[in-house]
Amino acid sequence: MHLSKKELEIMEIIWNSKEPISSSDILENHPNLNRNTVLVSLKKLLNNGYLSINKVELKSKVLMRYYVPEISKYDYDRSNIGEDRVFNFVAKFVSNDITDSEIEELEKLIQEKKKSA
């Protein structure tokens, strides 16, 4: 599933959070977001399996749901790009605009990946 711009913005916030996060936490730290948009997006993300509820807590006489991602940013990006496109992107990048030091760094990463595989 492809996320809308606002859903992706909310997922970015959740992916970057080190702790489970509530809708109130999102709104406090990102006042540019509309409360209704956040609530509707969270419900949709929850229903589509992108989020789960980690805990429910009573906070100032209100039950707060705390959300965690069910899909990593890496997996989301990869599912939207596709395996063949990732390879084609990297191949095109390497064949065009890459410095010798970047090639060395990529070679190190590839060697590390081979060792861990």
C-alpha positions, 0 to 999 in steps of 0.5 A: 500500500502506498501511504498518503503524504500525511500518513507518511509524515506521521509514520516518519514521526513514529519511525523516529520515536525511540519509545511508543508514541501517542497522538498527543505526543505527535501533536505536541511535537508537530503543531503543524499537524491537524488533530483530526488528520492525525487521528484519522491517519492513525486509525487507517495506519492501524487498520492497514497493519502499519501500526499496532497499539503497544499499550493503553494508559490513563493520562489526565482522566483520558485513555491514551493509546501508544503506537509502535510501527509494525513495518520498518522504514526500510521495508516500507521503502523497499516495498514501494521501490521494488527489488529490481528497481533498487538494483537498477538504481544502484547500478545506474548511480555507480555507473555515472556519478560516483567518486573513487572514495564512494566506490571504496566505501561501497566495496567495504559495505559489500564485503561486510554484507558478504561476511555476514551472509 
